[in-house]
Every structure is written in structure tokens, then in C-alpha cells.
Amino acid sequence: MGQLIPFLQNPEYFFDRGITFYKNKEWNRSIRYLKRAIELRPLEGVFHCQLAAVLSDMGEHERSNETLLHVLDHIDGNMHDCYYFLANNYAFLGLFDKAKEAALQYLSSSPEGEFAEDTKELLELVKLDGDEAFFEDEYKEELPFPDDFILQYERAGRFINDGNYEKAERLLEGLMMDYPAHYASYNQYARTLHLQGHSDEAMNCLRSLLKEVMYVPALCQLTLLLEDQHKEREAEHWKKKLRQLAPLNKGHMHKLAATLCRLGEYEQALASFHFLRKHSMPETTGAFFYRYGVAAFHCGYNEKSKKAWKLARDHGHDKAATLLQTWQTRALKRDEVQCEHLHDLSFGLD
């Protein structure tokens, strides 16, 4: 007669419970159950990898990598999926050389593996072309700012939305003087200048900021403004910088993807949208799915485009709904499938 294993000492039970809590985003409970499964079966690499996945989603990328390296060094060196997860963690930590190394190791070991396409996308996103210094400032976190400053900054945003551009301009000038490290203020200041017809001054403001720090939203705004003002030569200079970018801040990555989509750089935009979608962008809005669908359409992925626009429509995006309805009666023309206009995309607060 076989030995009966008490239910609560069954490692699969704890592993399954850990998976359930993970899917529900109950991170701490998931970790507790996964650790118990590992205690009962310490040489089960899959248990460790799942724990690493939870840690990564919590932002604990270094701890996640420690777990993955433990699997490769002490449990099973042939668990090649670990290299894919290592590459993602290194990318989020800004360690791009290590990210590329791990990604290439995965593709070498598993060229037809489950994560092969995702790994290729990741390689595109971390491709630096030897210009690492270009990215350093973008990852420096801005200093914390007092509540009064935040309230004044939000007030400036309300002035802009209400069309009180001069009031917003004066308020932002004061904020920039008092808090020069708050880069978003420069973006909004440039916005007020452009909306009052002073586009050259707006561009000069953004150029000055970019000489000091490579702030992704400012780079996006300047490039779009140059494109709008038909300054093709300088616009192309900044477009090359945009193509090199691999921001870790997901909001900045979305801004970059939307800008590339507006500029007609659809393949790179689609890679960024796809990456954000698969890696749990905090807020996936109707605008996000609409832009995703535009990029997919121009890259020839009609089904992916329709799926994205259906999600955008479900989030209340009217343009996506219109395009889907039109597509039911005839083929869409490329020139009618576009991202938002310069004003909406470059200077929105999303």
C-alpha cells in the first residue's frame, strides 16, 4: 500500500495556491505559499522560477535575479527560460549590457523557445549602439517635491485646460525658478508658449532642457514640434535619438511609443506597445489601445489592430469605434488610420 502524503505537506498544493494569488496580484501571499513549496521540494526549479516572476512583478528585480541565478548555478543549468527573465530584470535595472548578454544566451539556447519573439523585441528595446551616456540622465529619479509645489503644478494644468495660458505661463515660470529639477514643468511651460503662438520660444525652452538632461517627454515634444514647424533637418536629428531610446519608466515608454507612431515609425512603436501590454503597463487606456491598433495596422497586423481597437472602443474611444465600423463595410485607407494630431499627442497630460 502506497504512502499517503498529508494534503498540507504536498508541495504542489502550495505551488498552485501561490499561482492563484499571483494571478490575483496578491504578491505577499503568493510569495509565502511559493516559499513553502520550495521548502518542501528545494530542487524543483519551476517553483523557484515562479517565485522569481512574482518578485519581478513587485519591482524586486535584484532579488528575482538572485533566485534565477540560484536555479542555473545549483539546480538545473538547462532551464534556459531563466535567461529570458534575467534579461527582463537587467533591462528594468538599466543594466543593458547584461540584458543583451542574457537575451542572446536565451536565443542561443532556445532559438524556437516560448519566449523567442519576446526576447527579440527586448533586444530591440535595449539596443544602445554604443551611446550609453545618452541614457544615463533619463533614469535618475526626480527629487521629491513638497505638497504645495504639487498643488501649484496641478493648478497650472487646470489653467492650461481652461485656456488661461498667460496665467499658466506665469505660474510655471515661478515653479521652474524655485524647483529647477522638476523637468515636467519645462514641458508644460513650453506647451503654454506653443499654445499662445510662440512655437520658436517653446522649442528653445525644450532645447535648453535637453542640453542638461535627456528627459524623454521633452525630447518627444521637441521632435513633434519640429515636425509640425517643417524643420525637417533638425527633426531628423532628434528622431535618431528617439530611435535609440529604451526608457525604463513605463509612462515615458508609452510617450515614446505614441510619438514614434505619430512620426510614422510604426514598427518600433508597435514593439514598444507590445512590450508595455505584455509587461503590465499600470494604466492601459482607450488612447493606449487606439495607438497600439494604429501601429499594428500600418505593420500589416490586421487582426491585432482590430483586437486593440475593440479594447479602445470598450474604453470609450470614439475614433477606434468609427474605424471598426468603417472596416466592416470596406477596407481602410492608410491615410485615414493615424495617431492623434500634434496638439493632442505632444502636449496632452497623459
RAVENNOR-V923147 format. One record per pair of residues at least 24 apart in sequence whose ideal C-beta (glycine too) atoms are under 10 Angstrom apart, sorted by the first residue. I is the first residue (numbers start at 1). J is the second residue. D is the distance in whole Angstrom. If there is no record, write none. Layout:
# RAVENNOR-V923147
I,J,D ; I,J,D
This chain:
# RAVENNOR-V923147
5,40,10 ; 8,36,9 ; 8,40,10 ; 9,36,10 ; 9,40,6 ; 10,37,9 ; 10,40,8 ; 10,41,10 ; 11,36,8 ; 11,37,4 ; 11,38,8 ; 11,39,8 ; 11,40,4 ; 11,41,4 ; 11,42,10 ; 11,44,7 ; 11,47,7 ; 12,37,8 ; 12,40,9 ; 12,41,9 ; 12,44,10 ; 12,47,10 ; 13,37,8 ; 13,40,9 ; 14,38,9 ; 14,39,9 ; 14,40,7 ; 14,41,9 ; 14,47,9 ; 15,40,9 ; 15,41,9 ; 15,44,8 ; 15,46,8 ; 15,47,6 ; 15,50,7 ; 15,51,10 ; 18,47,8 ; 18,50,7 ; 18,51,8 ; 18,54,8 ; 19,50,7 ; 19,53,10 ; 19,54,10 ; 21,54,9 ; 22,50,7 ; 22,51,10 ; 22,53,7 ; 22,54,5 ; 22,57,8 ; 25,54,10 ; 25,57,8 ; 25,58,10 ; 25,280,9 ; 26,54,10 ; 27,54,6 ; 27,55,9 ; 27,57,7 ; 27,58,5 ; 27,59,10 ; 27,60,9 ; 28,54,9 ; 28,58,9 ; 30,54,5 ; 30,55,10 ; 30,57,9 ; 30,58,9 ; 31,55,7 ; 31,58,8 ; 31,60,10 ; 38,67,9 ; 42,74,10 ; 42,75,8 ; 43,71,10 ; 43,74,9 ; 43,75,6 ; 43,76,8 ; 44,71,10 ; 44,75,8 ; 44,76,9 ; 45,70,9 ; 45,71,5 ; 45,72,9 ; 45,74,10 ; 45,75,5 ; 45,76,5 ; 45,77,10 ; 45,78,9 ; 45,79,5 ; 45,81,9 ; 45,82,8 ; 46,71,9 ; 46,75,10 ; 46,76,9 ; 46,79,8 ; 46,81,10 ; 47,71,9 ; 47,75,10 ; 48,72,10 ; 48,74,10 ; 48,75,7 ; 48,76,9 ; 48,79,9 ; 48,82,9 ; 49,75,10 ; 49,76,10 ; 49,79,7 ; 49,81,7 ; 49,82,7 ; 49,85,7 ; 52,82,8 ; 52,85,6 ; 52,86,9 ; 52,89,8 ; 53,85,7 ; 53,88,10 ; 55,85,10 ; 55,89,9 ; 56,85,7 ; 56,86,10 ; 56,88,7 ; 56,89,6 ; 56,92,8 ; 56,279,9 ; 57,279,9 ; 57,280,7 ; 59,92,8 ; 60,89,9 ; 61,85,10 ; 61,86,10 ; 61,88,8 ; 61,89,4 ; 61,90,8 ; 61,91,9 ; 61,92,5 ; 61,93,5 ; 61,94,10 ; 61,95,9 ; 62,89,8 ; 62,90,10 ; 62,93,7 ; 63,89,9 ; 64,88,9 ; 64,89,5 ; 64,92,9 ; 65,89,5 ; 65,90,7 ; 65,93,8 ; 65,95,10 ; 65,98,9 ; 65,102,9 ; 68,102,9 ; 72,105,10 ; 77,109,10 ; 78,109,8 ; 78,110,10 ; 79,109,10 ; 80,105,8 ; 80,106,6 ; 80,107,10 ; 80,108,9 ; 80,109,4 ; 80,110,5 ; 80,113,7 ; 80,114,10 ; 80,115,9 ; 81,106,8 ; 81,109,9 ; 81,110,7 ; 81,113,7 ; 81,114,7 ; 81,115,7 ; 82,106,8 ; 82,109,10 ; 83,107,9 ; 83,108,9 ; 83,109,7 ; 83,110,8 ; 83,113,10 ; 83,115,9 ; 83,119,8 ; 84,109,10 ; 84,110,8 ; 84,113,8 ; 84,114,8 ; 84,115,4 ; 84,116,9 ; 84,118,7 ; 84,119,5 ; 84,122,8 ; 85,115,8 ; 87,115,9 ; 87,118,9 ; 87,119,7 ; 87,122,6 ; 87,123,8 ; 87,126,8 ; 88,115,9 ; 88,118,9 ; 88,119,9 ; 88,122,7 ; 88,126,10 ; 88,275,10 ; 88,279,8 ; 90,122,10 ; 90,126,8 ; 91,122,6 ; 91,123,10 ; 91,125,7 ; 91,126,5 ; 91,246,7 ; 91,248,7 ; 91,275,10 ; 91,279,10 ; 92,248,6 ; 92,250,10 ; 92,279,9 ; 93,139,9 ; 93,248,8 ; 94,126,10 ; 94,132,10 ; 94,135,8 ; 94,136,9 ; 94,138,9 ; 94,139,5 ; 94,246,9 ; 94,248,6 ; 95,126,9 ; 96,125,9 ; 96,126,5 ; 96,127,8 ; 96,128,5 ; 96,132,7 ; 96,135,8 ; 96,246,7 ; 96,248,10 ; 97,126,9 ; 97,128,8 ; 97,132,8 ; 98,126,10 ; 99,123,8 ; 99,125,9 ; 99,126,5 ; 99,128,10 ; 99,246,9 ; 100,126,6 ; 100,127,8 ; 100,128,8 ; 117,274,9 ; 118,274,9 ; 118,275,8 ; 118,278,7 ; 118,279,9 ; 120,271,9 ; 121,270,9 ; 121,271,5 ; 121,272,9 ; 121,274,6 ; 121,275,6 ; 121,278,9 ; 122,246,9 ; 122,271,9 ; 122,275,7 ; 122,279,10 ; 123,271,10 ; 124,246,9 ; 124,267,9 ; 124,268,7 ; 124,271,5 ; 124,272,9 ; 124,275,9 ; 125,245,9 ; 125,246,5 ; 125,247,9 ; 125,248,10 ; 125,253,8 ; 125,268,9 ; 125,271,7 ; 125,272,7 ; 125,275,6 ; 126,246,5 ; 126,248,10 ; 127,243,9 ; 127,244,8 ; 127,246,7 ; 128,244,7 ; 128,245,10 ; 128,246,7 ; 129,240,10 ; 129,243,9 ; 129,244,6 ; 130,244,10 ; 131,241,9 ; 131,244,6 ; 133,214,9 ; 134,214,6 ; 134,241,7 ; 134,244,7 ; 134,245,8 ; 135,214,7 ; 135,216,10 ; 135,244,8 ; 135,245,7 ; 135,246,7 ; 135,247,8 ; 135,248,9 ; 136,213,9 ; 136,214,8 ; 137,183,10 ; 137,210,10 ; 137,212,8 ; 137,213,4 ; 137,214,5 ; 137,215,7 ; 138,183,10 ; 138,213,8 ; 138,214,5 ; 138,215,7 ; 138,216,6 ; 138,219,9 ; 138,245,8 ; 138,246,9 ; 138,247,6 ; 138,248,8 ; 138,249,8 ; 138,252,7 ; 139,214,9 ; 139,247,8 ; 139,248,6 ; 139,249,8 ; 139,252,10 ; 140,181,9 ; 140,213,8 ; 140,214,10 ; 140,215,10 ; 141,249,9 ; 142,179,9 ; 142,181,6 ; 142,182,6 ; 142,183,7 ; 142,184,8 ; 142,213,10 ; 142,215,9 ; 143,179,8 ; 143,181,5 ; 143,182,8 ; 145,175,9 ; 145,178,10 ; 145,179,6 ; 145,181,9 ; 145,182,6 ; 145,185,10 ; 146,178,10 ; 146,179,9 ; 149,175,7 ; 149,178,7 ; 149,179,6 ; 149,182,7 ; 149,185,9 ; 150,182,10 ; 152,178,9 ; 152,179,10 ; 152,185,10 ; 153,179,9 ; 153,182,7 ; 153,184,8 ; 153,185,7 ; 153,188,8 ; 154,349,10 ; 156,185,8 ; 156,188,6 ; 156,189,9 ; 156,191,10 ; 156,192,8 ; 157,184,10 ; 157,188,7 ; 157,191,10 ; 157,349,6 ; 159,188,10 ; 159,192,8 ; 160,188,7 ; 160,191,7 ; 160,192,6 ; 160,195,7 ; 160,347,8 ; 160,349,8 ; 161,349,8 ; 163,195,8 ; 164,192,9 ; 165,191,9 ; 165,192,5 ; 165,193,8 ; 165,194,9 ; 165,195,5 ; 165,196,5 ; 165,197,10 ; 165,198,10 ; 166,192,8 ; 166,196,7 ; 167,192,9 ; 168,192,5 ; 168,195,9 ; 168,196,10 ; 169,193,7 ; 169,195,9 ; 169,196,7 ; 169,198,9 ; 176,205,9 ; 176,209,10 ; 180,209,10 ; 180,212,9 ; 181,212,10 ; 181,213,9 ; 183,209,6 ; 183,210,10 ; 183,212,9 ; 183,213,6 ; 183,215,4 ; 183,216,9 ; 183,217,8 ; 183,218,7 ; 184,215,8 ; 184,217,7 ; 184,218,9 ; 184,349,9 ; 185,209,10 ; 186,210,10 ; 186,212,10 ; 186,213,10 ; 186,215,8 ; 186,217,9 ; 186,218,6 ; 186,221,10 ; 187,215,8 ; 187,217,5 ; 187,218,6 ; 187,220,9 ; 187,221,6 ; 187,222,10 ; 187,346,9 ; 187,347,8 ; 187,349,10 ; 188,217,10 ; 188,221,10 ; 188,347,8 ; 188,349,8 ; 190,218,8 ; 190,221,6 ; 190,222,8 ; 190,225,8 ; 190,346,9 ; 190,347,8 ; 191,221,8 ; 191,225,10 ; 191,343,9 ; 191,346,8 ; 191,347,4 ; 191,348,9 ; 191,349,9 ; 192,347,9 ; 194,221,9 ; 194,225,7 ; 194,228,9 ; 194,229,10 ; 194,342,9 ; 194,343,8 ; 194,346,8 ; 194,347,7 ; 195,343,8 ; 195,347,7 ; 199,225,6 ; 199,226,10 ; 199,228,8 ; 199,229,6 ; 199,231,10 ; 200,225,9 ; 200,229,8 ; 200,231,10 ; 202,229,10 ; 202,347,9 ; 203,229,8 ; 203,231,8 ; 203,234,9 ; 206,238,10 ; 207,234,9 ; 207,238,10 ; 210,238,9 ; 210,241,9 ; 214,241,8 ; 214,245,8 ; 214,247,10 ; 215,252,9 ; 216,241,10 ; 216,242,9 ; 216,245,6 ; 216,247,5 ; 216,249,7 ; 216,251,9 ; 216,252,4 ; 216,253,8 ; 216,255,6 ; 216,256,6 ; 216,259,9 ; 217,247,10 ; 217,249,10 ; 217,251,8 ; 217,252,7 ; 217,255,5 ; 217,256,9 ; 217,259,9 ; 217,346,9 ; 219,245,7 ; 219,247,10 ; 219,252,10 ; 219,255,9 ; 219,256,8 ; 219,259,8 ; 220,245,9 ; 220,252,9 ; 220,255,5 ; 220,256,6 ; 220,257,10 ; 220,258,8 ; 220,259,4 ; 220,260,9 ; 220,262,9 ; 220,263,10 ; 220,345,9 ; 220,346,7 ; 221,255,9 ; 221,259,8 ; 221,342,10 ; 221,345,9 ; 221,346,5 ; 221,347,7 ; 222,346,9 ; 223,259,7 ; 223,260,9 ; 223,262,9 ; 223,263,7 ; 223,346,9 ; 224,258,10 ; 224,259,6 ; 224,262,6 ; 224,263,7 ; 224,341,10 ; 224,342,5 ; 224,343,10 ; 224,345,7 ; 224,346,4 ; 224,347,9 ; 225,342,7 ; 225,346,7 ; 225,347,9 ; 227,259,10 ; 227,262,8 ; 227,263,7 ; 227,264,10 ; 227,342,8 ; 227,346,9 ; 228,341,9 ; 228,342,5 ; 228,343,9 ; 228,346,8 ; 229,342,10 ; 235,263,8 ; 238,263,10 ; 239,263,6 ; 239,264,10 ; 239,265,8 ; 242,268,9 ; 243,268,6 ; 245,272,9 ; 246,272,9 ; 246,275,10 ; 247,272,9 ; 250,275,9 ; 250,276,6 ; 250,279,8 ; 250,280,9 ; 250,281,5 ; 250,282,6 ; 250,283,9 ; 251,276,10 ; 251,281,9 ; 251,282,8 ; 251,283,9 ; 251,350,9 ; 253,279,9 ; 253,281,8 ; 254,281,7 ; 254,282,10 ; 254,283,9 ; 254,284,9 ; 254,285,9 ; 254,287,9 ; 254,288,7 ; 254,291,8 ; 254,292,10 ; 254,350,8 ; 255,345,9 ; 255,346,10 ; 255,348,10 ; 255,350,8 ; 257,288,9 ; 257,291,7 ; 257,292,8 ; 257,295,8 ; 257,339,10 ; 258,287,8 ; 258,288,8 ; 258,290,10 ; 258,291,5 ; 258,292,10 ; 258,294,10 ; 258,295,9 ; 258,339,7 ; 258,340,8 ; 258,344,10 ; 258,345,6 ; 258,346,9 ; 258,348,9 ; 258,350,8 ; 259,291,10 ; 259,339,9 ; 259,345,7 ; 259,346,8 ; 260,291,10 ; 260,295,8 ; 260,339,9 ; 261,290,10 ; 261,291,5 ; 261,292,9 ; 261,293,10 ; 261,294,6 ; 261,295,5 ; 261,298,8 ; 261,338,9 ; 261,339,5 ; 261,340,9 ; 261,345,8 ; 262,291,9 ; 262,294,9 ; 262,338,8 ; 262,339,4 ; 262,340,7 ; 262,341,9 ; 262,342,7 ; 262,344,9 ; 262,345,5 ; 262,346,8 ; 263,339,9 ; 264,295,10 ; 264,298,8 ; 264,338,9 ; 264,339,9 ; 265,295,9 ; 265,298,10 ; 266,294,8 ; 266,295,5 ; 266,296,8 ; 266,297,8 ; 266,298,4 ; 266,299,5 ; 266,300,10 ; 266,339,10 ; 267,295,8 ; 267,298,8 ; 267,299,6 ; 268,295,9 ; 269,294,8 ; 269,295,4 ; 269,296,9 ; 269,298,9 ; 269,299,9 ; 269,339,9 ; 270,294,9 ; 270,295,4 ; 270,296,6 ; 270,297,10 ; 270,298,8 ; 270,299,5 ; 270,301,8 ; 270,304,8 ; 270,305,10 ; 271,295,9 ; 271,299,10 ; 273,304,10 ; 273,308,8 ; 274,301,10 ; 274,304,9 ; 277,308,9 ; 277,311,10 ; 283,350,9 ; 284,311,8 ; 284,312,10 ; 284,315,8 ; 285,311,10 ; 285,312,8 ; 285,315,6 ; 285,316,9 ; 285,317,8 ; 285,350,7 ; 286,311,8 ; 286,312,5 ; 286,313,8 ; 286,314,8 ; 286,315,3 ; 286,316,5 ; 286,317,3 ; 286,318,9 ; 286,319,9 ; 286,320,7 ; 286,321,10 ; 287,312,8 ; 287,315,8 ; 287,317,7 ; 287,319,10 ; 287,320,9 ; 287,339,9 ; 287,340,8 ; 287,344,9 ; 287,345,9 ; 287,348,8 ; 287,350,6 ; 288,312,8 ; 288,315,8 ; 288,317,9 ; 288,350,9 ; 289,313,8 ; 289,314,8 ; 289,315,7 ; 289,317,7 ; 289,320,7 ; 290,315,9 ; 290,317,5 ; 290,318,10 ; 290,319,6 ; 290,320,5 ; 290,321,10 ; 290,323,9 ; 290,339,8 ; 290,340,8 ; 291,317,10 ; 291,320,10 ; 291,339,6 ; 291,340,8 ; 291,345,9 ; 293,317,9 ; 293,319,10 ; 293,320,7 ; 293,323,8 ; 293,324,9 ; 293,337,8 ; 294,319,9 ; 294,320,9 ; 294,323,9 ; 294,337,6 ; 294,338,7 ; 294,339,5 ; 294,340,9 ; 295,337,10 ; 295,339,8 ; 296,337,10 ; 297,323,9 ; 297,327,9 ; 297,332,7 ; 297,334,8 ; 297,337,5 ; 297,338,10 ; 298,334,7 ; 298,337,7 ; 298,338,9 ; 298,339,10 ; 302,327,9 ; 302,331,10 ; 302,332,9 ; 305,332,9 ; 305,337,8 ; 309,337,10
